[in-house]
Amino acid sequence: MTKIMHTQTVLTVEEIEALKKKTGESSTKDALSKAVAHYLECEYTQVEDMWAKKLEKVVSRKTHN
């Protein structure tokens, strides 16, 4: 059985609106849920230098084509 925990955080209105726009969600709850799910699944969140790893992947794809 999955345990559920209610959590809270403080964000600016501008941050919430930007998150809604970026996730394509209209509700704050759905936007936050989608963002957290993405963060937990994203392969780059565990990498120390995320941008270098992304660039390395792009360069690798370009050189193999």
C-alpha positions as CSV (number, residue, x, y, z in Angstrom):
1,M,0.0,0.0,0.0
2,T,1.3,3.4,-0.9
3,K,1.5,6.0,1.8
4,I,0.5,9.6,1.0
5,M,1.9,12.6,2.7
6,H,0.5,16.1,2.4
7,T,3.3,18.7,1.9
8,Q,3.5,22.5,1.6
9,T,6.0,25.0,0.2
10,V,6.1,28.7,-0.4
11,L,6.4,29.9,-4.0
12,T,5.8,33.2,-5.7
13,V,2.8,33.7,-7.9
14,E,5.2,34.2,-10.8
15,E,6.8,30.8,-10.1
16,I,3.5,29.0,-10.0
17,E,2.3,30.6,-13.2
18,A,5.6,29.8,-14.9
19,L,5.3,26.2,-13.7
20,K,1.7,25.9,-14.9
21,K,2.7,27.3,-18.3
22,K,5.7,25.0,-18.6
23,T,3.8,21.8,-17.6
24,G,0.7,22.7,-19.6
25,E,-1.5,22.3,-16.5
26,S,-4.2,24.8,-15.3
27,S,-4.2,23.8,-11.6
28,T,-1.3,24.4,-9.2
29,K,-1.7,20.9,-7.8
30,D,-1.4,19.2,-11.2
31,A,1.5,21.4,-12.2
32,L,3.4,20.6,-9.1
33,S,2.6,16.9,-9.3
34,K,3.8,16.8,-13.0
35,A,7.0,18.7,-12.1
36,V,7.9,16.5,-9.2
37,A,7.2,13.3,-11.3
38,H,9.4,14.6,-14.1
39,Y,12.2,15.5,-11.6
40,L,12.2,12.1,-10.1
41,E,12.2,10.3,-13.5
42,C,14.7,12.7,-15.3
43,E,18.1,11.1,-15.9
44,Y,19.8,14.4,-15.5
45,T,18.8,15.1,-11.9
46,Q,21.4,12.7,-10.5
47,V,24.2,14.2,-12.7
48,E,26.6,16.6,-11.0
49,D,26.9,18.8,-14.1
50,M,23.6,18.4,-15.9
51,W,24.3,20.9,-18.8
52,A,27.6,19.2,-19.6
53,K,25.9,15.8,-19.7
54,K,23.2,17.1,-22.0
55,L,25.7,18.7,-24.3
56,E,27.7,15.5,-24.4
57,K,24.6,13.6,-25.4
58,V,23.8,16.0,-28.2
59,V,27.3,16.0,-29.5
60,S,27.4,12.2,-29.4
61,R,24.2,12.0,-31.5
62,K,25.5,14.5,-34.0
63,T,28.8,12.6,-34.5
64,H,27.1,9.2,-34.9
65,N,24.7,10.5,-37.7
